[in-house]
Amino acid sequence: MIDWLDVGCGDNPRGTLNLDKYLESPEIRLSSVETSPDVLTDLDYRLPFKDDSFEVVTAYHVLEHTENIIKALLELIRVSSFMVIIRVPHRLSRFNKLPYHRHQYLNVKFFKRILEKLKKYRVIKAYEIQLHYKPHVKYFLQLPDEIEVFIWV
């Protein structure tokens, strides 16, 4: 079994260890399933794990809520021994403008710039960026909805 840390698990914990900032969020309270994170902590601070503690670390729709995306990303990389997978809303996504998102400018260029620097300084080995599309209902256009980043450490 893979050692998998799911950061920001909310009401859908998937990892072997699940972490969230809140014990109970509005999404969790509305869920019919009793779920809660295994660890309560904030990604804006150092995670309570040793370096390379997990093979895989995921953070789905978490980084846009952090104070400092680069610091949070480095923390995810620090605790992973193999791969980090993140998802964030694309800047053109209808979900990007939510008032509790601290960062609303996320795009592929932003991540490429950061990841190229991390690769140059050998913090990471490789990365791949994918765009996920959902049709815009009103105009039936394919607009980027989500960015998914795979990082090999």
N, CA, C and O atoms as a GROMACS GRO file, in nm:
protein
  612
    1MET      N    1   0.084  -0.119   0.000
    1MET     CA    2   0.000   0.000   0.000
    1MET      C    3   0.088   0.125   0.000
    1MET      O    4   0.190   0.130   0.069
    2ILE      N    5   0.048   0.223  -0.076
    2ILE     CA    6   0.124   0.348  -0.089
    2ILE      C    7   0.097   0.437   0.031
    2ILE      O    8  -0.018   0.451   0.074
    3ASP      N    9   0.203   0.497   0.086
    3ASP     CA   10   0.186   0.598   0.191
    3ASP      C   11   0.143   0.727   0.123
    3ASP      O   12   0.221   0.789   0.050
    4TRP      N   13   0.018   0.767   0.145
    4TRP     CA   14  -0.042   0.878   0.073
    4TRP      C   15  -0.098   0.979   0.172
    4TRP      O   16  -0.185   0.946   0.252
    5LEU      N   17  -0.047   1.102   0.166
    5LEU     CA   18  -0.098   1.212   0.246
    5LEU      C   19  -0.192   1.295   0.160
    5LEU      O   20  -0.152   1.348   0.056
    6ASP      N   21  -0.316   1.306   0.203
    6ASP     CA   22  -0.416   1.387   0.133
    6ASP      C   23  -0.434   1.517   0.212
    6ASP      O   24  -0.497   1.518   0.318
    7VAL      N   25  -0.378   1.625   0.160
    7VAL     CA   26  -0.382   1.755   0.227
    7VAL      C   27  -0.508   1.830   0.182
    7VAL      O   28  -0.534   1.845   0.063
    8GLY      N   29  -0.584   1.877   0.280
    8GLY     CA   30  -0.709   1.947   0.249
    8GLY      C   31  -0.818   1.850   0.209
    8GLY      O   32  -0.892   1.874   0.114
    9CYS      N   33  -0.829   1.742   0.282
    9CYS     CA   34  -0.919   1.632   0.245
    9CYS      C   35  -1.067   1.669   0.252
    9CYS      O   36  -1.148   1.611   0.180
   10GLY      N   37  -1.104   1.764   0.337
   10GLY     CA   38  -1.244   1.802   0.350
   10GLY      C   39  -1.331   1.683   0.387
   10GLY      O   40  -1.298   1.608   0.479
   11ASP      N   41  -1.441   1.666   0.315
   11ASP     CA   42  -1.532   1.555   0.345
   11ASP      C   43  -1.507   1.434   0.256
   11ASP      O   44  -1.590   1.343   0.250
   12ASN      N   45  -1.392   1.432   0.187
   12ASN     CA   46  -1.361   1.322   0.097
   12ASN      C   47  -1.219   1.271   0.119
   12ASN      O   48  -1.136   1.278   0.028
   13PRO      N   49  -1.189   1.219   0.238
   13PRO     CA   50  -1.053   1.170   0.264
   13PRO      C   51  -1.021   1.049   0.178
   13PRO      O   52  -1.098   0.953   0.173
   14ARG      N   53  -0.905   1.055   0.109
   14ARG     CA   54  -0.867   0.947   0.019
   14ARG      C   55  -0.733   0.884   0.053
   14ARG      O   56  -0.703   0.773   0.008
   15GLY      N   57  -0.653   0.953   0.133
   15GLY     CA   58  -0.517   0.906   0.159
   15GLY      C   59  -0.509   0.804   0.270
   15GLY      O   60  -0.609   0.772   0.336
   16THR      N   61  -0.388   0.753   0.291
   16THR     CA   62  -0.366   0.668   0.408
   16THR      C   63  -0.362   0.755   0.533
   16THR      O   64  -0.387   0.707   0.644
   17LEU      N   65  -0.329   0.884   0.515
   17LEU     CA   66  -0.338   0.983   0.622
   17LEU      C   67  -0.400   1.108   0.560
   17LEU      O   68  -0.358   1.152   0.453
   18ASN      N   69  -0.498   1.165   0.628
   18ASN     CA   70  -0.573   1.277   0.573
   18ASN      C   71  -0.562   1.398   0.663
   18ASN      O   72  -0.578   1.389   0.785
   19LEU      N   73  -0.534   1.512   0.601
   19LEU     CA   74  -0.505   1.634   0.675
   19LEU      C   75  -0.600   1.744   0.630
   19LEU      O   76  -0.630   1.756   0.511
   20ASP      N   77  -0.647   1.824   0.724
   20ASP     CA   78  -0.726   1.940   0.689
   20ASP      C   79  -0.703   2.048   0.794
   20ASP      O   80  -0.655   2.021   0.904
   21LYS      N   81  -0.739   2.170   0.757
   21LYS     CA   82  -0.725   2.283   0.848
   21LYS      C   83  -0.837   2.285   0.951
   21LYS      O   84  -0.820   2.335   1.062
   22TYR      N   85  -0.952   2.230   0.913
   22TYR     CA   86  -1.070   2.234   0.999
   22TYR      C   87  -1.122   2.094   1.029
   22TYR      O   88  -1.117   2.006   0.943
   23LEU      N   89  -1.170   2.075   1.150
   23LEU     CA   90  -1.233   1.948   1.185
   23LEU      C   91  -1.368   1.937   1.117
   23LEU      O   92  -1.407   1.830   1.071
   24GLU      N   93  -1.438   2.049   1.111
   24GLU     CA   94  -1.570   2.048   1.050
   24GLU      C   95  -1.585   2.172   0.964
   24GLU      O   96  -1.575   2.285   1.012
   25SER      N   97  -1.610   2.151   0.837
   25SER     CA   98  -1.634   2.262   0.746
   25SER      C   99  -1.779   2.254   0.700
   25SER      O  100  -1.845   2.154   0.725
   26PRO      N  101  -1.829   2.357   0.633
   26PRO     CA  102  -1.967   2.350   0.584
   26PRO      C  103  -1.992   2.227   0.497
   26PRO      O  104  -2.099   2.167   0.504
   27GLU      N  105  -1.893   2.190   0.415
   27GLU     CA  106  -1.909   2.073   0.329
   27GLU      C  107  -1.921   1.945   0.411
   27GLU      O  108  -2.000   1.857   0.377
   28ILE      N  109  -1.843   1.936   0.518
   28ILE     CA  110  -1.847   1.816   0.602
   28ILE      C  111  -1.979   1.808   0.676
   28ILE      O  112  -2.037   1.700   0.687
   29ARG      N  113  -2.029   1.921   0.727
   29ARG     CA  114  -2.155   1.921   0.801
   29ARG      C  115  -2.273   1.881   0.713
   29ARG      O  116  -2.369   1.822   0.762
   30LEU      N  117  -2.266   1.912   0.585
   30LEU     CA  118  -2.376   1.878   0.494
   30LEU      C  119  -2.368   1.734   0.443
   30LEU      O  120  -2.463   1.682   0.386
   31SER      N  121  -2.254   1.672   0.463
   31SER     CA  122  -2.235   1.536   0.414
   31SER      C  123  -2.312   1.436   0.500
   31SER      O  124  -2.324   1.453   0.621
   32SER      N  125  -2.364   1.333   0.436
   32SER     CA  126  -2.436   1.229   0.510
   32SER      C  127  -2.340   1.126   0.569
   32SER      O  128  -2.380   1.045   0.652
   33VAL      N  129  -2.216   1.130   0.525
   33VAL     CA  130  -2.116   1.034   0.573
   33VAL      C  131  -2.034   1.099   0.684
   33VAL      O  132  -1.993   1.214   0.673
   34GLU      N  133  -2.011   1.024   0.790
   34GLU     CA  134  -1.928   1.075   0.900
   34GLU      C  135  -1.781   1.065   0.859
   34GLU      O  136  -1.723   0.956   0.859
   35THR      N  137  -1.721   1.177   0.824
   35THR     CA  138  -1.579   1.179   0.787
   35THR      C  139  -1.512   1.293   0.861
   35THR      O  140  -1.574   1.394   0.894
   36SER      N  141  -1.386   1.276   0.886
   36SER     CA  142  -1.307   1.383   0.945
   36SER      C  143  -1.160   1.356   0.915
   36SER      O  144  -1.121   1.241   0.895
   37PRO      N  145  -1.080   1.461   0.912
   37PRO     CA  146  -0.937   1.441   0.887
   37PRO      C  147  -0.869   1.369   1.003
   37PRO      O  148  -0.916   1.373   1.116
   38ASP      N  149  -0.758   1.302   0.971
   38ASP     CA  150  -0.678   1.236   1.074
   38ASP      C  151  -0.593   1.336   1.151
   38ASP      O  152  -0.567   1.319   1.270
   39VAL      N  153  -0.550   1.441   1.082
   39VAL     CA  154  -0.461   1.542   1.140
   39VAL      C  155  -0.518   1.680   1.109
   39VAL      O  156  -0.556   1.709   0.996
   40LEU      N  157  -0.522   1.766   1.211
   40LEU     CA  158  -0.562   1.905   1.190
   40LEU      C  159  -0.437   1.992   1.191
   40LEU      O  160  -0.365   1.997   1.291
   41THR      N  161  -0.413   2.060   1.082
   41THR     CA  162  -0.300   2.152   1.073
   41THR      C  163  -0.321   2.242   0.953
   41THR      O  164  -0.407   2.217   0.869
   42ASP      N  165  -0.243   2.346   0.946
   42ASP     CA  166  -0.256   2.448   0.843
   42ASP      C  167  -0.134   2.442   0.752
   42ASP      O  168  -0.021   2.445   0.800
   43LEU      N  169  -0.155   2.433   0.622
   43LEU     CA  170  -0.045   2.426   0.526
   43LEU      C  171   0.038   2.554   0.524
   43LEU      O  172   0.147   2.555   0.468
   44ASP      N  173  -0.013   2.661   0.582
   44ASP     CA  174   0.066   2.784   0.590
   44ASP      C  175   0.179   2.773   0.692
   44ASP      O  176   0.263   2.863   0.703
   45TYR      N  177   0.182   2.663   0.766
   45TYR     CA  178   0.288   2.637   0.864
   45TYR      C  179   0.355   2.505   0.831
   45TYR      O  180   0.307   2.429   0.747
   46ARG      N  181   0.465   2.478   0.897
   46ARG     CA  182   0.537   2.353   0.874
   46ARG      C  183   0.448   2.235   0.913
   46ARG      O  184   0.389   2.233   1.022
   47LEU      N  185   0.439   2.137   0.824
   47LEU     CA  186   0.360   2.017   0.853
   47LEU      C  187   0.432   1.932   0.957
   47LEU      O  188   0.555   1.930   0.960
   48PRO      N  189   0.358   1.863   1.043
   48PRO     CA  190   0.419   1.788   1.153
   48PRO      C  191   0.472   1.650   1.110
   48PRO      O  192   0.446   1.550   1.176
   49PHE      N  193   0.546   1.647   0.999
   49PHE     CA  194   0.600   1.522   0.947
   49PHE      C  195   0.747   1.542   0.910
   49PHE      O  196   0.789   1.652   0.876
   50LYS      N  197   0.823   1.432   0.916
   50LYS     CA  198   0.963   1.436   0.874
   50LYS      C  199   0.971   1.446   0.722
   50LYS      O  200   0.874   1.418   0.652
   51ASP      N  201   1.087   1.486   0.674
   51ASP     CA  202   1.112   1.488   0.529
   51ASP      C  203   1.086   1.350   0.471
   51ASP      O  204   1.114   1.249   0.535
   52ASP      N  205   1.033   1.346   0.350
   52ASP     CA  206   1.011   1.220   0.276
   52ASP      C  207   0.922   1.120   0.351
   52ASP      O  208   0.942   0.999   0.338
   53SER      N  209   0.826   1.167   0.427
   53SER     CA  210   0.740   1.079   0.507
   53SER      C  211   0.638   1.002   0.424
   53SER      O  212   0.593   0.895   0.464
   54PHE      N  213   0.600   1.055   0.307
   54PHE     CA  214   0.494   0.994   0.226
   54PHE      C  215   0.542   0.978   0.083
   54PHE      O  216   0.614   1.063   0.030
   55GLU      N  217   0.502   0.868   0.020
   55GLU     CA  218   0.537   0.849  -0.120
   55GLU      C  219   0.462   0.949  -0.208
   55GLU      O  220   0.521   1.012  -0.296
   56VAL      N  221   0.334   0.963  -0.183
   56VAL     CA  222   0.250   1.053  -0.263
   56VAL      C  223   0.182   1.154  -0.172
   56VAL      O  224   0.130   1.119  -0.066
   57VAL      N  225   0.183   1.279  -0.214
   57VAL     CA  226   0.112   1.386  -0.142
   57VAL      C  227   0.019   1.454  -0.243
   57VAL      O  228   0.063   1.497  -0.350
   58THR      N  229  -0.108   1.463  -0.207
   58THR     CA  230  -0.204   1.532  -0.294
   58THR      C  231  -0.261   1.653  -0.221
   58THR      O  232  -0.278   1.652  -0.099
   59ALA      N  233  -0.290   1.756  -0.299
   59ALA     CA  234  -0.354   1.877  -0.246
   59ALA      C  235  -0.448   1.928  -0.354
   59ALA      O  236  -0.408   2.002  -0.443
   60TYR      N  237  -0.573   1.886  -0.345
   60TYR     CA  238  -0.673   1.924  -0.445
   60TYR      C  239  -0.750   2.046  -0.397
   60TYR      O  240  -0.819   2.041  -0.295
   61HIS      N  241  -0.737   2.154  -0.470
   61HIS     CA  242  -0.805   2.280  -0.440
   61HIS      C  243  -0.770   2.330  -0.299
   61HIS      O  244  -0.857   2.360  -0.217
   62VAL      N  245  -0.640   2.337  -0.274
   62VAL     CA  246  -0.587   2.381  -0.145
   62VAL      C  247  -0.498   2.504  -0.161
   62VAL      O  248  -0.512   2.601  -0.086
   63LEU      N  249  -0.407   2.502  -0.259
   63LEU     CA  250  -0.307   2.609  -0.270
   63LEU      C  251  -0.368   2.748  -0.287
   63LEU      O  252  -0.310   2.847  -0.241
   64GLU      N  253  -0.482   2.757  -0.350
   64GLU     CA  254  -0.544   2.890  -0.370
   64GLU      C  255  -0.593   2.950  -0.239
   64GLU      O  256  -0.628   3.068  -0.234
   65HIS      N  257  -0.597   2.869  -0.133
   65HIS     CA  258  -0.640   2.917  -0.001
   65HIS      C  259  -0.522   2.955   0.089
   65HIS      O  260  -0.542   3.014   0.195
   66THR      N  261  -0.401   2.922   0.048
   66THR     CA  262  -0.284   2.944   0.134
   66THR      C  263  -0.236   3.089   0.125
   66THR      O  264  -0.265   3.161   0.030
   67GLU      N  265  -0.162   3.127   0.228
   67GLU     CA  266  -0.107   3.262   0.232
   67GLU      C  267   0.004   3.278   0.128
   67GLU      O  268   0.011   3.380   0.059
   68ASN      N  269   0.091   3.176   0.118
   68ASN     CA  270   0.206   3.182   0.028
   68ASN      C  271   0.213   3.052  -0.050
   68ASN      O  272   0.250   2.948   0.005
   69ILE      N  273   0.177   3.056  -0.177
   69ILE     CA  274   0.170   2.934  -0.259
   69ILE      C  275   0.306   2.866  -0.269
   69ILE      O  276   0.314   2.744  -0.259
   70ILE      N  277   0.411   2.941  -0.289
   70ILE     CA  278   0.544   2.881  -0.306
   70ILE      C  279   0.587   2.811  -0.178
   70ILE      O  280   0.638   2.699  -0.182
   71LYS      N  281   0.569   2.876  -0.066
   71LYS     CA  282   0.603   2.815   0.064
   71LYS      C  283   0.522   2.687   0.087
   71LYS      O  284   0.576   2.586   0.132
   72ALA      N  285   0.393   2.691   0.056
   72ALA     CA  286   0.307   2.573   0.072
   72ALA      C  287   0.351   2.461  -0.021
   72ALA      O  288   0.355   2.345   0.019
   73LEU      N  289   0.384   2.495  -0.145
   73LEU     CA  290   0.429   2.395  -0.242
   73LEU      C  291   0.560   2.330  -0.196
   73LEU      O  292   0.576   2.208  -0.207
   74LEU      N  293   0.651   2.410  -0.145
   74LEU     CA  294   0.778   2.355  -0.093
   74LEU      C  295   0.754   2.261   0.025
   74LEU      O  296   0.826   2.162   0.042
   75GLU      N  297   0.655   2.291   0.106
   75GLU     CA  298   0.622   2.205   0.219
   75GLU      C  299   0.565   2.071   0.172
   75GLU      O  300   0.597   1.966   0.228
   76LEU      N  301   0.481   2.074   0.069
   76LEU     CA  302   0.429   1.949   0.012
   76LEU      C  303   0.543   1.865  -0.045
   76LEU      O  304   0.546   1.743  -0.028
   77ILE      N  305   0.636   1.930  -0.113
   77ILE     CA  306   0.752   1.861  -0.171
   77ILE      C  307   0.840   1.803  -0.061
   77ILE      O  308   0.891   1.692  -0.075
   78ARG      N  309   0.858   1.877   0.047
   78ARG     CA  310   0.944   1.831   0.157
   78ARG      C  311   0.899   1.698   0.216
   78ARG      O  312   0.981   1.612   0.246
   79VAL      N  313   0.768   1.680   0.232
   79VAL     CA  314   0.719   1.558   0.298
   79VAL      C  315   0.696   1.443   0.201
   79VAL      O  316   0.659   1.334   0.243
   80SER      N  317   0.717   1.466   0.071
   80SER     CA  318   0.699   1.361  -0.028
   80SER      C  319   0.832   1.299  -0.068
   80SER      O  320   0.932   1.368  -0.083
   81SER      N  321   0.831   1.167  -0.085
   81SER     CA  322   0.952   1.098  -0.130
   81SER      C  323   0.946   1.063  -0.278
   81SER      O  324   1.046   1.020  -0.336
   82PHE      N  325   0.829   1.079  -0.342
   82PHE     CA  326   0.815   1.038  -0.482
   82PHE      C  327   0.738   1.140  -0.567
   82PHE      O  328   0.790   1.189  -0.667
   83MET      N  329   0.614   1.170  -0.529
   83MET     CA  330   0.531   1.254  -0.615
   83MET      C  331   0.436   1.343  -0.536
   83MET      O  332   0.383   1.305  -0.432
   84VAL      N  333   0.416   1.464  -0.589
   84VAL     CA  334   0.316   1.558  -0.538
   84VAL      C  335   0.219   1.586  -0.652
   84VAL      O  336   0.261   1.613  -0.765
   85ILE      N  337   0.090   1.579  -0.622
   85ILE     CA  338  -0.012   1.610  -0.723
   85ILE      C  339  -0.100   1.720  -0.666
   85ILE      O  340  -0.158   1.706  -0.558
   86ILE      N  341  -0.110   1.830  -0.739
   86ILE     CA  342  -0.195   1.940  -0.694
   86ILE      C  343  -0.298   1.973  -0.802
   86ILE      O  344  -0.274   1.952  -0.921
   87ARG      N  345  -0.409   2.025  -0.758
   87ARG     CA  346  -0.511   2.078  -0.849
   87ARG      C  347  -0.554   2.213  -0.795
   87ARG      O  348  -0.575   2.230  -0.675
   88VAL      N  349  -0.568   2.308  -0.886
   88VAL     CA  350  -0.616   2.442  -0.849
   88VAL      C  351  -0.711   2.488  -0.959
   88VAL      O  352  -0.702   2.441  -1.072
   89PRO      N  353  -0.802   2.580  -0.928
   89PRO     CA  354  -0.886   2.634  -1.035
   89PRO      C  355  -0.803   2.722  -1.128
   89PRO      O  356  -0.718   2.799  -1.082
   90HIS      N  357  -0.827   2.710  -1.256
   90HIS     CA  358  -0.762   2.797  -1.354
   90HIS      C  359  -0.818   2.938  -1.337
   90HIS      O  360  -0.931   2.955  -1.293
   91ARG      N  361  -0.740   3.037  -1.372
   91ARG     CA  362  -0.785   3.176  -1.355
   91ARG      C  363  -0.911   3.207  -1.435
   91ARG      O  364  -0.982   3.303  -1.402
   92LEU      N  365  -0.941   3.129  -1.539
   92LEU     CA  366  -1.063   3.150  -1.617
   92LEU      C  367  -1.182   3.070  -1.566
   92LEU      O  368  -1.293   3.082  -1.619
   93SER      N  369  -1.160   2.990  -1.464
   93SER     CA  370  -1.266   2.906  -1.410
   93SER      C  371  -1.371   2.990  -1.338
   93SER      O  372  -1.339   3.093  -1.278
   94ARG      N  373  -1.495   2.947  -1.346
   94ARG     CA  374  -1.601   3.019  -1.275
   94ARG      C  375  -1.585   3.006  -1.124
   94ARG      O  376  -1.639   3.087  -1.048
   95PHE      N  377  -1.510   2.904  -1.078
   95PHE     CA  378  -1.488   2.885  -0.935
   95PHE      C  379  -1.368   2.964  -0.883
   95PHE      O  380  -1.340   2.964  -0.763
   96ASN      N  381  -1.297   3.029  -0.973
   96ASN     CA  382  -1.177   3.100  -0.934
   96ASN      C  383  -1.205   3.226  -0.853
   96ASN      O  384  -1.121   3.267  -0.772
   97LYS      N  385  -1.317   3.286  -0.871
   97LYS     CA  386  -1.346   3.416  -0.809
   97LYS      C  387  -1.415   3.405  -0.674
   97LYS      O  388  -1.475   3.502  -0.627
   98LEU      N  389  -1.409   3.290  -0.611
   98LEU     CA  390  -1.472   3.275  -0.480
   98LEU      C  391  -1.403   3.366  -0.380
   98LEU      O  392  -1.280   3.378  -0.383
   99PRO      N  393  -1.477   3.429  -0.290
   99PRO     CA  394  -1.419   3.530  -0.201
   99PRO      C  395  -1.314   3.477  -0.104
   99PRO      O  396  -1.229   3.553  -0.058
  100TYR      N  397  -1.316   3.349  -0.073
  100TYR     CA  398  -1.218   3.295   0.021
  100TYR      C  399  -1.093   3.241  -0.048
  100TYR      O  400  -1.007   3.182   0.018
  101HIS      N  401  -1.081   3.259  -0.180
  101HIS     CA  402  -0.958   3.225  -0.250
  101HIS      C  403  -0.862   3.342  -0.238
  101HIS      O  404  -0.894   3.454  -0.277
  102ARG      N  405  -0.745   3.316  -0.184
  102ARG     CA  406  -0.646   3.423  -0.168
  102ARG      C  407  -0.573   3.451  -0.299
  102ARG      O  408  -0.520   3.561  -0.319
  103HIS      N  409  -0.569   3.352  -0.388
  103HIS     CA  410  -0.496   3.365  -0.514
  103HIS      C  411  -0.591   3.336  -0.629
  103HIS      O  412  -0.647   3.227  -0.639
  104GLN      N  413  -0.610   3.436  -0.716
  104GLN     CA  414  -0.705   3.420  -0.825
  104GLN      C  415  -0.639   3.441  -0.961
  104GLN      O  416  -0.707   3.472  -1.059
  105TYR      N  417  -0.509   3.424  -0.968
  105TYR     CA  418  -0.436   3.449  -1.092
  105TYR      C  419  -0.368   3.323  -1.143
  105TYR      O  420  -0.279   3.331  -1.228
  106LEU      N  421  -0.407   3.208  -1.095
  106LEU     CA  422  -0.334   3.085  -1.124
  106LEU      C  423  -0.352   3.042  -1.269
  106LEU      O  424  -0.464   3.028  -1.319
  107ASN      N  425  -0.238   3.022  -1.336
  107ASN     CA  426  -0.239   2.974  -1.474
  107ASN      C  427  -0.114   2.890  -1.497
  107ASN      O  428  -0.028   2.880  -1.410
  108VAL      N  429  -0.105   2.830  -1.614
  108VAL     CA  430   0.006   2.741  -1.646
  108VAL      C  431   0.139   2.815  -1.640
  108VAL      O  432   0.237   2.762  -1.588
  109LYS      N  433   0.144   2.935  -1.692
  109LYS     CA  434   0.268   3.015  -1.693
  109LYS      C  435   0.321   3.036  -1.551
  109LYS      O  436   0.442   3.027  -1.528
  110PHE      N  437   0.233   3.064  -1.458
  110PHE     CA  438   0.270   3.084  -1.318
  110PHE      C  439   0.340   2.959  -1.263
  110PHE      O  440   0.447   2.969  -1.203
  111PHE      N  441   0.280   2.842  -1.284
  111PHE     CA  442   0.338   2.719  -1.232
  111PHE      C  443   0.467   2.681  -1.304
  111PHE      O  444   0.561   2.633  -1.241
  112LYS      N  445   0.473   2.702  -1.435
  112LYS     CA  446   0.595   2.670  -1.510
  112LYS      C  447   0.713   2.750  -1.457
  112LYS      O  448   0.823   2.696  -1.439
  113ARG      N  449   0.691   2.877  -1.431
  113ARG     CA  450   0.798   2.964  -1.382
  113ARG      C  451   0.852   2.913  -1.248
  113ARG      O  452   0.974   2.904  -1.228
  114ILE      N  453   0.763   2.879  -1.157
  114ILE     CA  454   0.804   2.829  -1.026
  114ILE      C  455   0.874   2.694  -1.039
  114ILE      O  456   0.981   2.673  -0.982
  115LEU      N  457   0.813   2.603  -1.114
  115LEU     CA  458   0.865   2.466  -1.123
  115LEU      C  459   0.997   2.459  -1.197
  115LEU      O  460   1.082   2.375  -1.165
  116GLU      N  461   1.017   2.545  -1.296
  116GLU     CA  462   1.147   2.548  -1.365
  116GLU      C  463   1.258   2.590  -1.269
  116GLU      O  464   1.369   2.536  -1.275
  117LYS      N  465   1.230   2.685  -1.182
  117LYS     CA  466   1.329   2.726  -1.082
  117LYS      C  467   1.359   2.612  -0.985
  117LYS      O  468   1.475   2.588  -0.951
  118LEU      N  469   1.254   2.543  -0.941
  118LEU     CA  470   1.274   2.431  -0.848
  118LEU      C  471   1.354   2.319  -0.915
  118LEU      O  472   1.436   2.253  -0.851
  119LYS      N  473   1.330   2.298  -1.043
  119LYS     CA  474   1.404   2.195  -1.118
  119LYS      C  475   1.551   2.238  -1.134
  119LYS      O  476   1.642   2.156  -1.119
  120LYS      N  477   1.573   2.363  -1.164
  120LYS     CA  478   1.708   2.416  -1.181
  120LYS      C  479   1.792   2.397  -1.054
  120LYS      O  480   1.910   2.362  -1.061
  121TYR      N  481   1.729   2.419  -0.939
  121TYR     CA  482   1.800   2.404  -0.812
  121TYR      C  483   1.789   2.264  -0.754
  121TYR      O  484   1.822   2.241  -0.638
  122ARG      N  485   1.741   2.171  -0.835
  122ARG     CA  486   1.733   2.028  -0.800
  122ARG      C  487   1.646   1.999  -0.678
  122ARG      O  488   1.670   1.903  -0.605
  123VAL      N  489   1.546   2.081  -0.658
  123VAL     CA  490   1.448   2.056  -0.553
  123VAL      C  491   1.350   1.949  -0.602
  123VAL      O  492   1.300   1.868  -0.525
  124ILE      N  493   1.323   1.952  -0.734
  124ILE     CA  494   1.237   1.850  -0.796
  124ILE      C  495   1.309   1.790  -0.916
  124ILE      O  496   1.403   1.849  -0.969
  125LYS      N  497   1.264   1.670  -0.959
  125LYS     CA  498   1.325   1.604  -1.075
  125LYS      C  499   1.254   1.641  -1.205
  125LYS      O  500   1.319   1.669  -1.305
  126ALA      N  501   1.122   1.640  -1.202
  126ALA     CA  502   1.045   1.666  -1.323
  126ALA      C  503   0.904   1.709  -1.285
  126ALA      O  504   0.862   1.697  -1.170
  127TYR      N  505   0.831   1.759  -1.384
  127TYR     CA  506   0.692   1.795  -1.361
  127TYR      C  507   0.614   1.785  -1.491
  127TYR      O  508   0.671   1.785  -1.600
  128GLU      N  509   0.484   1.776  -1.477
  128GLU     CA  510   0.393   1.778  -1.592
  128GLU      C  511   0.270   1.859  -1.551
  128GLU      O  512   0.217   1.843  -1.441
  129ILE      N  513   0.226   1.946  -1.641
  129ILE     CA  514   0.109   2.029  -1.614
  129ILE      C  515   0.000   1.992  -1.714
  129ILE      O  516   0.024   1.986  -1.834
  130GLN      N  517  -0.120   1.969  -1.662
  130GLN     CA  518  -0.234   1.938  -1.748
  130GLN      C  519  -0.347   2.037  -1.721
  130GLN      O  520  -0.367   2.082  -1.609
  131LEU      N  521  -0.419   2.069  -1.826
  131LEU     CA  522  -0.539   2.151  -1.812
  131LEU      C  523  -0.661   2.062  -1.824
  131LEU      O  524  -0.666   1.973  -1.909
  132HIS      N  525  -0.759   2.086  -1.740
  132HIS     CA  526  -0.887   2.016  -1.748
  132HIS      C  527  -0.990   2.118  -1.796
  132HIS      O  528  -0.994   2.231  -1.749
  133TYR      N  529  -1.071   2.076  -1.890
  133TYR     CA  530  -1.170   2.166  -1.950
  133TYR      C  531  -1.311   2.122  -1.917
  133TYR      O  532  -1.341   2.003  -1.908
  134LYS      N  533  -1.398   2.220  -1.900
  134LYS     CA  534  -1.541   2.195  -1.888
  134LYS      C  535  -1.610   2.297  -1.978
  134LYS      O  536  -1.570   2.414  -1.981
  135PRO      N  537  -1.710   2.255  -2.051
  135PRO     CA  538  -1.774   2.351  -2.141
  135PRO      C  539  -1.846   2.462  -2.064
  135PRO      O  540  -1.910   2.437  -1.962
  136HIS      N  541  -1.834   2.581  -2.115
  136HIS     CA  542  -1.907   2.694  -2.059
  136HIS      C  543  -2.050   2.683  -2.111
  136HIS      O  544  -2.074   2.693  -2.231
  137VAL      N  545  -2.143   2.661  -2.022
  137VAL     CA  546  -2.281   2.629  -2.060
  137VAL      C  547  -2.343   2.735  -2.150
  137VAL      O  548  -2.410   2.701  -2.249
  138LYS      N  549  -2.322   2.860  -2.118
  138LYS     CA  550  -2.390   2.966  -2.192
  138LYS      C  551  -2.346   2.971  -2.339
  138LYS      O  552  -2.428   2.992  -2.428
  139TYR      N  553  -2.217   2.950  -2.364
  139TYR     CA  554  -2.165   2.965  -2.500
  139TYR      C  555  -2.112   2.835  -2.559
  139TYR      O  556  -2.070   2.832  -2.674
  140PHE      N  557  -2.114   2.729  -2.484
  140PHE     CA  558  -2.063   2.598  -2.526
  140PHE      C  559  -1.916   2.606  -2.567
  140PHE      O  560  -1.871   2.533  -2.656
  141LEU      N  561  -1.842   2.692  -2.502
  141LEU     CA  562  -1.699   2.703  -2.526
  141LEU      C  563  -1.623   2.612  -2.431
  141LEU      O  564  -1.670   2.584  -2.320
  142GLN      N  565  -1.508   2.568  -2.473
  142GLN     CA  566  -1.422   2.491  -2.385
  142GLN      C  567  -1.325   2.588  -2.317
  142GLN      O  568  -1.230   2.635  -2.379
  143LEU      N  569  -1.350   2.617  -2.192
  143LEU     CA  570  -1.264   2.706  -2.115
  143LEU      C  571  -1.186   2.625  -2.013
  143LEU      O  572  -1.240   2.529  -1.957
  144PRO      N  573  -1.060   2.660  -1.988
  144PRO     CA  574  -0.985   2.589  -1.884
  144PRO      C  575  -1.056   2.605  -1.750
  144PRO      O  576  -1.093   2.715  -1.710
  145ASP      N  577  -1.074   2.495  -1.682
  145ASP     CA  578  -1.144   2.497  -1.554
  145ASP      C  579  -1.049   2.469  -1.438
  145ASP      O  580  -1.064   2.524  -1.329
  146GLU      N  581  -0.953   2.382  -1.463
  146GLU     CA  582  -0.868   2.335  -1.354
  146GLU      C  583  -0.728   2.307  -1.407
  146GLU      O  584  -0.711   2.262  -1.521
  147ILE      N  585  -0.630   2.333  -1.324
  147ILE     CA  586  -0.491   2.299  -1.356
  147ILE      C  587  -0.451   2.184  -1.265
  147ILE      O  588  -0.472   2.190  -1.144
  148GLU      N  589  -0.392   2.081  -1.323
  148GLU     CA  590  -0.340   1.970  -1.243
  148GLU      C  591  -0.190   1.961  -1.269
  148GLU      O  592  -0.146   1.960  -1.383
  149VAL      N  593  -0.114   1.955  -1.161
  149VAL     CA  594   0.032   1.953  -1.170
  149VAL      C  595   0.084   1.827  -1.103
  149VAL      O  596   0.053   1.799  -0.987
  150PHE      N  597   0.165   1.751  -1.177
  150PHE     CA  598   0.233   1.632  -1.124
  150PHE      C  599   0.379   1.669  -1.105
  150PHE      O  600   0.444   1.717  -1.198
  151ILE      N  601   0.432   1.647  -0.986
  151ILE     CA  602   0.570   1.683  -0.956
  151ILE      C  603   0.642   1.560  -0.903
  151ILE      O  604   0.600   1.499  -0.805
  152TRP      N  605   0.752   1.523  -0.970
  152TRP     CA  606   0.835   1.413  -0.922
  152TRP      C  607   0.950   1.470  -0.840
  152TRP      O  608   1.023   1.557  -0.887
  153VAL      N  609   0.965   1.420  -0.718
  153VAL     CA  610   1.068   1.475  -0.629
  153VAL      C  611   1.185   1.379  -0.614
  153VAL      O  612   1.281   1.408  -0.543
   0.00000   0.00000   0.00000
